[in-house]
Amino acid sequence: MPKFLVSLYHPTDYDPTLMEDSAMDRAIDELNDEMIAAGVRHFVGGLYPVDRAHSLRAQADGSVALSHGPYLNHREHIGGLWVLDTATLDEALDWGRKAAIACRAPVEVRPFH
């Protein structure tokens, strides 16, 4: 069965203590329970805010440079993700729609190779 990445995006200044409430937590828990019951959830994970990121870049001399912060300097970053096993893209998109509603955030759905 094909695997799809369903990733949600948060603004760089996202603060879960200010943005999330018990209703949102319940909606996400219900979505995860629904995914488990449907047998589509392979993996799920939330990410700490982007200020906790570390980036590694290979250098021409063979060394690797480490920097604190995100790899890309954007206004939005991945805040969490699911890896789903669904039969079709349409099914993955249906789950993505539910994720966007539950998480109150933009969601991207992308197939794995």
N, CA, C and O of each residue as an XYZ file, in Angstrom:
452
protein
N       0.854     -1.172      0.000
C       0.000      0.000      0.000
C       0.905      1.241      0.000
O       1.902      1.280      0.721
N       0.561      2.247     -0.801
C       1.392      3.463     -0.854
C       1.433      4.187      0.490
O       0.473      4.169      1.260
N       2.566      4.820      0.743
C       2.727      5.634      1.942
C       2.697      7.106      1.548
O       3.218      7.493      0.501
N       2.079      7.922      2.403
C       1.991      9.357      2.179
C       2.437     10.096      3.427
O       2.135      9.686      4.548
N       3.152     11.182      3.223
C       3.513     12.093      4.298
C       2.430     13.158      4.382
O       2.125     13.823      3.392
N       1.857     13.317      5.552
C       0.896     14.381      5.814
C       1.578     15.283      6.835
O       1.684     14.928      8.009
N       2.038     16.442      6.393
C       2.768     17.336      7.285
C       1.982     18.612      7.509
O       1.346     19.139      6.596
N       2.035     19.102      8.745
C       1.344     20.348      9.045
C       2.380     21.433      9.307
O       3.497     21.160      9.746
N       1.987     22.647      9.031
C       2.915     23.778      9.099
C       2.474     24.787     10.146
O       1.291     25.089     10.298
N       3.468     25.296     10.859
C       3.236     26.342     11.858
C       4.082     27.558     11.500
O       5.138     27.422     10.882
N       3.621     28.745     11.886
C       4.467     29.920     11.700
C       5.698     29.809     12.596
O       5.665     29.133     13.624
N       6.768     30.467     12.206
C       8.019     30.395     12.953
C       7.833     30.780     14.414
O       8.500     30.223     15.286
N       6.947     31.714     14.692
C       6.739     32.165     16.071
C       5.643     31.368     16.794
O       5.104     31.839     17.796
N       5.311     30.186     16.304
C       4.252     29.368     16.895
C       4.585     29.038     18.341
O       5.677     28.556     18.642
N       3.651     29.296     19.220
C       3.793     28.981     20.634
C       2.614     28.097     21.031
O       1.494     28.590     21.164
N       2.851     26.794     21.223
C       1.742     25.897     21.522
C       0.986     26.289     22.790
O      -0.209     26.014     22.900
N       1.655     26.921     23.737
C       0.970     27.308     24.969
C      -0.061     28.400     24.714
O      -1.009     28.551     25.484
N       0.118     29.161     23.638
C      -0.823     30.221     23.291
C      -1.819     29.793     22.221
O      -2.936     30.308     22.175
N      -1.430     28.866     21.368
C      -2.229     28.517     20.193
C      -3.100     27.279     20.381
O      -4.124     27.143     19.711
N      -2.719     26.385     21.271
C      -3.436     25.124     21.413
C      -4.296     25.142     22.668
O      -3.924     25.728     23.685
N      -5.440     24.497     22.583
C      -6.331     24.409     23.729
C      -6.843     22.983     23.848
O      -6.506     22.127     23.030
N      -7.653     22.727     24.862
C      -8.123     21.359     25.101
C      -9.008     20.854     23.965
O      -9.006     19.659     23.669
N      -9.766     21.747     23.325
C     -10.608     21.323     22.200
C      -9.736     20.852     21.035
O     -10.057     19.859     20.382
N      -8.647     21.553     20.775
C      -7.736     21.155     19.704
C      -7.059     19.827     20.066
O      -6.938     18.943     19.218
N      -6.625     19.688     21.305
C      -6.010     18.433     21.737
C      -6.964     17.257     21.541
O      -6.560     16.197     21.065
N      -8.235     17.448     21.911
C      -9.239     16.384     21.739
C      -9.440     16.058     20.262
O      -9.549     14.890     19.889
N      -9.488     17.093     19.423
C      -9.694     16.873     17.989
C      -8.537     16.072     17.390
O      -8.754     15.190     16.559
N      -7.323     16.377     17.809
C      -6.151     15.651     17.303
C      -6.159     14.220     17.825
O      -5.872     13.288     17.074
N      -6.487     14.034     19.107
C      -6.573     12.677     19.663
C      -7.630     11.855     18.932
O      -7.404     10.685     18.623
N      -8.773     12.459     18.657
C      -9.848     11.767     17.937
C      -9.406     11.402     16.521
O      -9.707     10.312     16.035
N      -8.694     12.309     15.862
C      -8.190     12.019     14.520
C      -7.217     10.849     14.565
O      -7.299      9.942     13.737
N      -6.296     10.860     15.526
C      -5.347      9.749     15.646
C      -6.067      8.437     15.926
O      -5.718      7.404     15.354
N      -7.068      8.469     16.801
C      -7.848      7.252     17.074
C      -8.547      6.753     15.814
O      -8.602      5.550     15.558
N      -9.077      7.686     15.033
C      -9.759      7.317     13.790
C      -8.776      6.702     12.789
O      -9.100      5.724     12.114
N      -7.578      7.279     12.699
C      -6.552      6.733     11.799
C      -6.148      5.324     12.216
O      -5.986      4.440     11.374
N      -5.988      5.122     13.527
C      -5.629      3.790     14.032
C      -6.734      2.793     13.718
O      -6.463      1.691     13.240
N      -7.984      3.178     13.986
C      -9.120      2.282     13.725
C      -9.227      1.927     12.247
O      -9.632      0.817     11.901
N      -8.864      2.871     11.369
C      -8.923      2.621      9.929
C      -7.702      1.841      9.435
O      -7.673      1.388      8.291
N      -6.694      1.686     10.302
C      -5.495      0.938      9.928
C      -4.572      1.672      8.976
O      -3.804      1.034      8.255
N      -4.628      3.014      8.954
C      -3.807      3.772      8.008
C      -2.599      4.443      8.651
O      -1.649      4.795      7.952
N      -2.619      4.625      9.964
C      -1.536      5.365     10.610
C      -0.320      4.481     10.802
O      -0.372      3.478     11.514
N       0.772      4.858     10.162
C       2.039      4.141     10.272
C       2.917      4.804     11.331
O       3.575      4.122     12.117
N       2.923      6.134     11.346
C       3.753      6.898     12.282
C       3.142      8.278     12.447
O       2.546      8.819     11.516
N       3.292      8.842     13.634
C       2.868     10.214     13.900
C       3.888     10.856     14.827
O       4.450     10.189     15.695
N       4.126     12.136     14.645
C       5.035     12.841     15.544
C       4.860     14.343     15.458
O       4.717     14.912     14.376
N       4.874     14.968     16.614
C       4.873     16.423     16.678
C       6.304     16.892     16.885
O       7.115     16.189     17.488
N       6.606     18.067     16.389
C       7.959     18.607     16.497
C       7.986     19.808     17.432
O       7.026     20.574     17.516
N       9.099     19.955     18.126
C       9.298     21.152     18.928
C       9.369     22.360     18.000
O       9.610     22.205     16.802
N       9.163     23.556     18.535
C       9.267     24.760     17.698
C      10.621     24.846     16.993
O      11.609     24.259     17.435
N      10.639     25.576     15.910
C      11.796     25.649     15.024
C      13.046     26.214     15.717
O      14.160     25.975     15.252
N      12.883     26.943     16.798
C      14.068     27.466     17.484
C      14.882     26.357     18.160
O      15.977     26.613     18.661
N      14.360     25.138     18.177
C      15.087     23.987     18.722
C      15.794     23.189     17.623
O      16.405     22.159     17.909
N      15.720     23.646     16.385
C      16.317     22.922     15.254
C      17.835     23.122     15.199
O      18.373     24.120     15.679
N      18.487     22.151     14.606
C      19.913     22.212     14.282
C      20.061     21.786     12.833
O      19.405     20.842     12.393
N      20.907     22.464     12.098
C      21.095     22.172     10.677
C      22.526     21.732     10.418
O      23.471     22.267     10.997
N      22.667     20.754      9.545
C      23.978     20.229      9.165
C      24.149     20.388      7.666
O      23.252     20.059      6.889
N      25.313     20.899      7.262
C      25.578     21.114      5.834
C      26.964     20.569      5.486
O      27.961     20.919      6.117
N      27.005     19.703      4.467
C      28.284     19.194      3.996
C      29.059     20.324      3.335
O      28.494     21.125      2.591
N      30.350     20.382      3.611
C      31.225     21.410      3.061
C      32.112     20.810      1.964
O      32.285     19.593      1.889
N      32.661     21.667      1.132
C      33.511     21.216      0.015
C      34.726     20.436      0.496
O      35.204     19.550     -0.212
N      35.238     20.748      1.689
C      36.424     20.062      2.203
C      36.101     18.728      2.881
O      36.992     18.082      3.431
N      34.836     18.316      2.845
C      34.430     17.054      3.438
C      33.949     17.169      4.873
O      33.432     16.202      5.431
N      34.109     18.327      5.472
C      33.616     18.520      6.837
C      32.113     18.811      6.803
O      31.525     18.980      5.735
N      31.518     18.864      7.964
C      30.095     19.172      8.084
C      29.939     20.341      9.044
O      30.397     20.292     10.185
N      29.293     21.380      8.570
C      29.059     22.566      9.396
C      27.740     22.404     10.146
O      26.725     22.006      9.574
N      27.777     22.719     11.427
C      26.595     22.655     12.281
C      26.168     24.077     12.618
O      26.989     24.902     13.018
N      24.886     24.358     12.455
C      24.367     25.657     12.878
C      23.097     25.426     13.682
O      22.398     24.429     13.500
N      22.817     26.357     14.565
C      21.606     26.281     15.378
C      20.509     27.031     14.645
O      20.692     28.168     14.209
N      19.372     26.377     14.521
C      18.262     26.984     13.812
C      17.864     26.153     12.615
O      18.508     25.152     12.298
N      16.804     26.567     11.952
C      16.278     25.797     10.823
C      17.198     25.862      9.610
O      17.985     26.797      9.458
N      17.087     24.864      8.760
C      17.847     24.835      7.513
C      17.402     25.963      6.594
O      18.231     26.671      6.023
N      16.099     26.127      6.456
C      15.561     27.185      5.604
C      15.020     28.319      6.459
O      14.417     28.088      7.506
N      15.238     29.523      6.011
C      14.751     30.694      6.722
C      13.420     31.115      6.105
O      13.373     31.936      5.189
N      12.339     30.535      6.627
C      10.995     30.813      6.121
C      10.102     31.267      7.264
O      10.483     31.213      8.433
N       8.923     31.708      6.908
C       7.946     32.128      7.913
C       7.189     30.949      8.501
O       6.597     31.068      9.574
N       7.201     29.795      7.805
C       6.507     28.606      8.292
C       7.430     27.394      8.224
O       8.309     27.309      7.367
N       7.210     26.460      9.144
C       8.019     25.247      9.220
C       7.126     24.074      9.597
O       6.022     24.260     10.109
N       7.612     22.867      9.340
C       6.858     21.670      9.703
C       6.731     21.611     11.220
O       7.722     21.706     11.944
N       5.499     21.452     11.684
C       5.241     21.373     13.119
C       4.903     19.970     13.573
O       4.943     19.676     14.768
N       4.574     19.107     12.637
C       4.240     17.732     12.961
C       3.938     16.965     11.695
O       3.810     17.548     10.618
N       3.823     15.657     11.826
C       3.612     14.844     10.628
C       2.992     13.509     10.965
O       3.063     13.019     12.092
N       2.389     12.947      9.957
C       1.899     11.566      9.975
C       2.493     10.879      8.750
O       2.676     11.510      7.709
N       2.789      9.614      8.870
C       3.062      8.759      7.717
C       1.892      7.794      7.662
O       1.654      7.029      8.598
N       1.161      7.840      6.550
C      -0.056      7.037      6.401
C       0.113      6.004      5.299
O       0.768      6.257      4.288
N      -0.481      4.843      5.504
C      -0.584      3.799      4.488
C      -2.009      3.855      3.962
O      -2.935      3.383      4.623
N      -2.191      4.425      2.783
C      -3.530      4.496      2.194
C      -3.505      3.898      0.800
O      -2.450      3.806      0.173
N      -4.658      3.498      0.326
C      -4.738      2.859     -0.984
C      -4.562      3.856     -2.123
O      -4.051      3.507     -3.187
N      -4.986      5.101     -1.897
C      -4.963      6.090     -2.980
C      -4.576      7.469     -2.458
O      -4.613      7.735     -1.257
N      -4.208      8.328     -3.388
C      -3.953      9.727     -3.049
C      -5.217     10.382     -2.515
O      -5.154     11.161     -1.564
N      -6.349     10.081     -3.107
C      -7.599     10.678     -2.648
C      -7.869     10.356     -1.179
O      -8.329     11.214     -0.427
N      -7.584      9.129     -0.777
C      -7.775      8.765      0.626
C      -6.813      9.540      1.521
O      -7.200     10.003      2.594
N      -5.567      9.682      1.088
C      -4.586     10.462      1.854
C      -5.024     11.924      1.958
O      -4.863     12.553      3.004
N      -5.578     12.458      0.870
C      -6.069     13.843      0.899
C      -7.244     14.004      1.857
O      -7.365     15.033      2.522
N      -8.108     12.998      1.932
C      -9.210     13.044      2.903
C      -8.669     13.140      4.323
O      -9.172     13.922      5.129
N      -7.636     12.341      4.634
C      -7.020     12.418      5.964
C      -6.350     13.773      6.151
O      -6.400     14.344      7.241
N      -5.727     14.289      5.103
C      -5.106     15.611      5.191
C      -6.121     16.698      5.508
O      -5.837     17.604      6.291
N      -7.298     16.614      4.909
C      -8.364     17.585      5.210
C      -8.748     17.525      6.688
O      -8.916     18.556      7.339
N      -8.883     16.314      7.201
C      -9.224     16.150      8.613
C      -8.114     16.696      9.508
O      -8.386     17.290     10.551
N      -6.861     16.492      9.094
C      -5.728     17.001      9.872
C      -5.719     18.528      9.889
O      -5.452     19.137     10.925
N      -6.010     19.145      8.751
C      -6.034     20.611      8.681
C      -7.092     21.179      9.626
O      -6.875     22.211     10.261
N      -8.234     20.500      9.715
C      -9.308     20.961     10.597
C      -8.920     20.737     12.058
O      -9.038     21.649     12.875
N      -8.459     19.535     12.390
C      -8.135     19.209     13.778
C      -6.988     20.074     14.310
O      -7.020     20.525     15.455
N      -5.985     20.299     13.474
C      -4.785     21.020     13.919
C      -4.861     22.524     13.694
O      -4.006     23.276     14.163
N      -5.897     22.958     12.970
C      -6.044     24.390     12.676
C      -4.781     24.949     12.024
O      -4.290     26.018     12.385
N      -4.273     24.192     11.055
C      -3.015     24.564     10.412
C      -3.010     24.073      8.968
O      -3.707     23.117      8.628
N      -2.216     24.736      8.116
C      -2.066     24.234      6.748
C      -1.410     22.856      6.753
O      -0.563     22.563      7.596
N      -1.809     22.024      5.809
C      -1.311     20.652      5.712
C      -0.876     20.383      4.281
O      -1.506     20.844      3.329
N       0.202     19.637      4.142
C       0.688     19.192      2.836
C       0.640     17.667      2.814
O       1.013     17.019      3.791
N       0.186     17.098      1.708
C       0.161     15.646      1.523
C       1.089     15.338      0.352
O       0.964     15.905     -0.733
N       2.024     14.422      0.606
C       3.007     14.090     -0.435
C       3.317     12.594     -0.400
O       3.548     12.033      0.671
N       3.322     11.938     -1.583
C       3.614     10.497     -1.604
C       5.115     10.226     -1.430
O       5.967     11.033     -1.800
N       5.394      9.065     -0.857
C       6.773      8.567     -0.809
C       7.065      7.848     -2.120
O       6.141      7.381     -2.786
N       8.337      7.753     -2.497
C       8.737      6.969     -3.680
C       8.466      5.522     -3.418
O       8.726      4.680     -4.278
